[in-house]
Amino acid sequence: MSGSPTTTSTRTRARDVDRSDTCAVLDTALSDGQITVDEHANRTAAAMTATTLGQLDLLVRDLQKATLRNAVAKVRRIDKIWYLAAASTIFAGLIGYLTLSADPSPPPPPPAAAENVEPLAPIVSSTLNTVTASGIGEFITKYSTKYGTTIIDSVNFYDGYASVTRAAAISPNLEEDIDFRGGFTPRESTSTGRPAPSPSTSLPSTSTSSPDTWPEHPQISMFPTPRSHTSA
């Protein structure tokens, strides 16, 4: 699961054998004393319901003997070879079909161009402004609905999106980074050890306090001016 982004993807769907291998790594970690019985139970339950290789990698990344990575890397190499072979076969078959079905007669004239066709107007989606009270209020509502809590380690509000750091669901000793652009998207390979004591805090309510006073909270930062982009 680790390695160059060009050869691996944490969003690849996990197989039953990947889940079994992850559970085996967790069993070894428990017998080695790397994790507690409760952590083993929580991580094993998460492994059995994991849907992607990234979720499985998150469960074993902090262990000394996470041999599942080597197994997954080997499977990826085999899958890549299989895909290349299948693509070559399909391409060769297509060339053969086109060769056999070639007609020496001249091609038919192209169809007449349609007249008076109005171009389609582009669809423009609105941008959520997460440095206003209404935008931050929507963020807090969706965060609470998504995770069942308003507890965070830290959050940065920008014009159009927000970046959240929170305790990972699989273990309170790990933290994960999440981007918010109307929905929550975990970043790839962002799990790290969580500092002790916990830096967590609860998001203030926009109905009881103004976001203008929130910079007083050390875990909450606002950047109302969009980041500049250099033109080529």
C-alpha positions in Angstrom: 0.0 0.0 0.0 3.0 2.3 0.4 5.1 3.5 -2.5 5.0 5.8 -5.5 1.5 7.2 -6.3 2.1 6.2 -9.9 2.1 2.5 -9.0 -0.2 2.2 -6.0 -3.5 3.7 -5.0 -5.0 3.6 -1.6 -8.5 3.8 -3.2 -8.1 0.4 -4.8 -10.9 -2.0 -3.7 -9.7 -4.5 -1.1 -10.3 -8.3 -1.5 -11.1 -10.9 1.1 -7.5 -12.1 1.0 -6.3 -8.6 1.8 -8.6 -8.4 4.8 -7.4 -11.8 6.0 -3.7 -10.8 5.6 -4.4 -7.6 7.6 -6.0 -9.6 10.4 -3.0 -11.9 10.4 -0.6 -8.9 10.8 -2.8 -7.6 13.7 -2.7 -11.0 15.4 1.1 -10.9 15.2 1.2 -7.4 16.5 -1.0 -8.4 19.5 1.3 -11.4 20.3 4.4 -9.1 20.0 2.9 -6.6 22.5 2.7 -3.8 19.9 -1.0 -3.2 20.4 -3.4 -3.9 23.3 -6.3 -6.3 23.3 -8.8 -3.5 22.8 -6.8 -2.0 19.9 -6.6 -5.5 18.3 -10.4 -5.9 18.6 -11.1 -2.4 17.1 -8.6 -2.8 14.3 -9.7 -6.3 13.4 -13.3 -5.2 13.2 -12.3 -2.3 11.0 -10.3 -4.7 8.8 -13.2 -7.0 8.2 -15.4 -4.1 7.0 -12.7 -2.2 5.1 -13.4 -1.6 1.4 -10.1 -0.2 0.1 -6.4 -0.9 0.4 -5.9 2.5 2.0 -8.2 1.7 4.9 -6.3 -1.6 5.5 -2.9 0.1 5.3 -4.1 2.6 7.9 -4.6 -0.3 10.3 -1.1 -1.6 10.1 1.0 1.4 9.1 2.3 2.1 12.6 3.3 -1.6 13.3 6.9 -2.8 13.0 6.0 -6.0 11.1 3.3 -4.8 8.6 4.2 -7.4 6.0 0.9 -6.9 4.3 2.5 -4.1 2.2 4.9 -6.5 0.5 2.1 -8.9 -0.2 -0.1 -6.1 -1.7 2.8 -4.8 -3.8 3.3 -8.2 -5.2 -0.3 -8.6 -6.1 -0.2 -5.2 -7.8 2.7 -6.2 -10.0 0.8 -9.4 -11.0 -2.4 -7.4 -11.7 -0.4 -4.9 -13.8 1.1 -7.7 -15.9 -2.3 -9.2 -16.4 -3.9 -5.9 -17.5 -1.1 -5.3 -20.0 -1.4 -8.8 -21.5 -5.2 -8.4 -21.8 -4.9 -5.0 -23.4 -2.4 -6.3 -25.9 -4.7 -9.2 -26.8 -7.7 -6.9 -27.3 -5.6 -4.5 -29.4 -4.3 -7.3 -31.6 -7.9 -8.6 -32.1 -9.1 -5.1 -33.1 -6.4 -4.7 -35.7 -7.2 -8.1 -37.2 -10.9 -7.3 -37.3 -10.3 -3.9 -39.0 -8.0 -5.5 -41.5 -10.5 -8.3 -42.5 -13.5 -5.9 -42.6 -11.7 -3.2 -44.7 -13.9 -2.2 -47.7 -12.0 -0.9 -50.8 -15.0 1.2 -51.9 -14.9 4.9 -51.3 -16.4 6.0 -48.0 -19.9 7.6 -48.0 -20.1 11.4 -47.9 -20.2 12.9 -44.5 -23.6 14.0 -43.1 -24.7 17.5 -43.6 -23.8 19.8 -40.8 -26.8 20.7 -38.6 -28.0 24.3 -38.9 -28.9 26.8 -36.2 -27.6 24.6 -33.4 -27.2 26.7 -30.2 -24.1 25.9 -28.1 -24.9 24.4 -24.7 -24.3 26.7 -21.8 -21.7 25.5 -19.3 -22.9 24.2 -16.0 -21.4 26.4 -13.2 -21.5 25.1 -9.7 -21.6 27.4 -6.7 -18.5 27.6 -4.4 -19.0 27.2 -0.7 -17.5 30.1 1.2 -16.2 28.6 4.3 -15.0 31.9 5.8 -18.5 33.2 6.4 -20.8 32.4 9.3 -23.3 30.6 7.0 -20.5 28.6 5.3 -18.9 27.6 8.6 -22.3 26.7 10.0 -22.9 24.4 7.0 -19.5 22.8 7.6 -20.2 22.2 11.3 -23.6 20.7 10.5 -22.2 18.3 7.9 -19.2 17.4 10.1 -21.6 16.5 13.0 -23.8 14.5 10.7 -20.9 12.7 9.1 -18.9 11.9 12.3 -21.5 12.1 15.0 -19.4 14.7 17.0 -18.0 18.2 16.7 -14.6 17.3 18.3 -11.6 18.1 16.1 -7.8 18.4 16.7 -7.5 21.4 14.4 -9.3 23.1 11.5 -8.2 25.7 8.9 -10.9 27.6 7.0 -10.1 28.9 3.5 -12.3 30.7 0.9 -13.9 27.7 -0.7 -12.8 24.8 1.5 -11.6 23.7 4.9 -8.9 21.3 6.2 -9.5 19.2 9.3 -7.3 17.1 11.5 -9.1 14.7 13.8 -8.5 11.4 15.7 -8.6 8.4 13.3 -11.7 6.2 13.7 -9.6 3.1 14.0 -7.5 4.3 16.9 -7.4 7.4 19.2 -3.5 7.2 19.0 -3.6 8.1 15.3 -4.8 11.2 13.5 -6.1 11.7 10.0 -6.3 14.8 7.7 -9.6 15.5 5.8 -10.5 18.1 3.1 -14.0 19.6 3.0 -15.4 21.0 -0.2 -19.1 20.4 0.4 -18.2 16.8 1.3 -15.4 15.2 3.3 -12.5 13.5 1.5 -9.7 11.9 3.5 -6.3 12.6 2.2 -4.1 9.7 1.1 -1.3 8.6 3.4 -2.0 11.2 6.1 -2.2 9.0 9.2 0.4 9.9 11.8 0.9 9.4 15.5 -1.3 11.6 17.6 0.5 13.8 20.2 -0.2 13.3 23.9 -2.0 14.8 25.6 -4.8 15.1 23.1 -5.1 18.5 21.4 -8.8 18.0 20.7 -11.5 20.7 21.1 -15.1 21.1 20.2 -16.2 23.4 17.3 -18.0 26.5 18.6 -21.6 27.1 17.5 -22.2 29.9 15.0 -25.5 30.6 16.9 -23.8 31.5 20.1 -20.6 33.1 18.9 -19.3 34.9 15.9 -16.6 33.3 13.7 -14.8 36.7 14.0 -13.9 35.7 17.6 -12.8 32.2 16.7 -9.1 33.0 16.1 -8.9 33.1 19.9 -9.1 29.3 19.7 -5.6 27.9 19.1 -6.9 25.0 17.1 -9.0 27.1 14.7 -7.4 29.2 11.9 -9.1 31.3 9.2 -7.6 32.5 5.9 -10.3 34.6 4.3 -8.1 35.7 1.3 -7.8 33.1 -1.4 -4.4 31.7 -2.0 -2.7 33.4 -4.9 -1.8 31.5 -8.1 1.2 32.5 -10.3 0.2 32.7 -13.9 2.5 31.0 -16.5 
